[in-house]
Amino acid sequence: KMEELFSEVLQVNVRCRDCEDRKANIRVSIELQLITSPVHKRVIRLTDDIDPYFLFSLSISEEDFQSLKVQQGLLIDFASFPQKFIDLLNLCYSEQESNHPRFLLQLSCQSPVLEGPANFSVVETNAFKHLNHLSLRLAQGSDKEVKDYLAVCLSSLKAEKNALEMKLKKTEDDLSRQLSCAQQTLSEKTKELDKLHSEWTSQTNSLSSRYSQELRSEREKAVEFQSRLQQQTEQLRQELESAHQKSNQQLQSRLTELEASCRELTERKYKNESIIRDLKIKLVGSEEESQRLKQQVLSLRRENSTLDTEVHEKERLCCQLQMRVAVLEQEIKDKDQLMCRTKEVLEATQQQKESVEENSESKELQIRKLEATVKSLSEELIKANAIIKKLQGEVRSLVAKIKVKNSVTVSQEKVLQDTSEKLKNVEKDLQSTQQNLITKDEQVCSQIMKTALDSTVITLQVLPHGTSSDKDTNKTQNLKSQSRRKRREHLSVAITCKISPLYLLLLSFTSKQVKQIHHHFCFLN
């Protein structure tokens, strides 16, 4: 089994014999063999994702590493070797995009084609020397190793393919579900939209027919308001134009004054320059004279040194020459004083020139600032005109919106007032009808009770005189029929008016039962 520690595509400089160097993107892999045996190995493999037959590998055991450590003077041990090597590869990876990378990877081969053993090295470049940090000799993969590597690649690709297919199925299912849900929601929303559209059209028609007159009046008001706004904007525009003209005139007058002062300063500058030139010419002449006099002094001194030997013979000549030398020295001193004065005059003229130049520069800066202010004022005026136009457009749109809002609010307030008044009237009507119904129910119940009681009293009065005569029997029969009729009517009314069950029992008694009750009452009396 192998544990992968590092696997990245890195830029490698490939060198072959009698061939130009070329750059190739090669995958560098570092793997650790997980074997129970005491010999642990680190495997370094170079592969190309484009060319599957490109394979260079190296397996390093602890003994091989010790010999490599001695040969290349490494300072690390076998356990920390993979991590340090990975750090070097990461440095190469971080700097491979730069134009002048500090760390490079090189793969060199002695054959003209990249075959056989090859040296894989990590190189640090600087201005003085290329330092080789690590150099590993990799062997080209045999047919068996290439087949094993291709088999591993194929198995990993198959696993990736299966995983991708599973993901694709899941995404297809999710998308189909989402599509069905979206279609359902779309159909529902279209229905709702149709309903809303129909309601909206009906409401708009009713509102347009209801509030057309109000819109006309509001339009007239808006036209008046717009005319007022136009007049105000015209007045503002005229005021701004007048102010702009005044400021322009002031600036132009200021500009003419500045131009005149600038001309005067330029004339003064030219005069000063001519004076400076004359002084320079005089200075050059005086310098030439001083040099000539110095040369004369040198020649006289030389003659004096030669004539010192003949002092005794030519004392007179010596005195004359000394006098001449003193005169010449006095002239030289005078010339030196003149030189100092001319230098002072030159310095003063230069200071005047510098002050004049500074004044001219300050004046030019003022002129530029004034020109910039004029430009900014013109641009601000243009912007102000644009802002006024925008404000006019916004005022128009706001007026239109206010009209629409006012019309809607007025209509809504009227509808609310009407509905509230109707609700109040309906509530009053309901209360009155409820009270009337209660009173009527009470009256009907009282009337029914009275009639029922009257009929029972009559029957009870008639029953004791039943054996007296035939006339009385006829009367009793008539009274019985009448009482039956009334009883039936009372029963129907009681059913409709929901009379108490005791009263219904009384009305449901027959004539025999009434006689028995009467006899019972007589017995008790």
Secondary structure, 3 states (H helix, E strand, C coil): CEEEEEEEEEEEEEECCCCCCEEEEEEEEEEEECCCCCCCCEEEEEECCCCCCCEEEEEECHHHHHHHHHHHCCCCCCCCHHHHHHHHHHHHHHCCCCCCCCEEEEEECCCCCCCCCEEEEEEEECCCCEEEEEEEEEEECCHHHHHHHHHHHHHHHHHHHHHHHHHHHHHHHHHHHHHHHHHHHHHHHHHHHHHHHHHHHHHHHHHHHHCHHHHHHHHHHHHHHHHHHHHHHHHHHHHHHHHHHHHHHHHHHHHHHHHHHHHHHHHHHHHHHHHHHHHHHHHHHHHHHHHHHHHHHHHHHHHHHHHHHHCCCCHHHHHHHHHHHHHHHHHHHHHHHHHHHHHHHHHHHHHHHHHHHHHHHHHHHHHHHHHHHHHHHHHHHHHHHHHHHHHHHHHHHHHHHHHHHHHHHHHHHHHHHHHHHHHHHHHHHHHHHHHHHHHHHHHHHHHHHHHHHHHHHHHHHHHHHCCCCHHHHHHHHHHHHHHHHHHHHHHHHHHHHCCCHHHHHHHHCCHHHHHHHHHHHHHHC
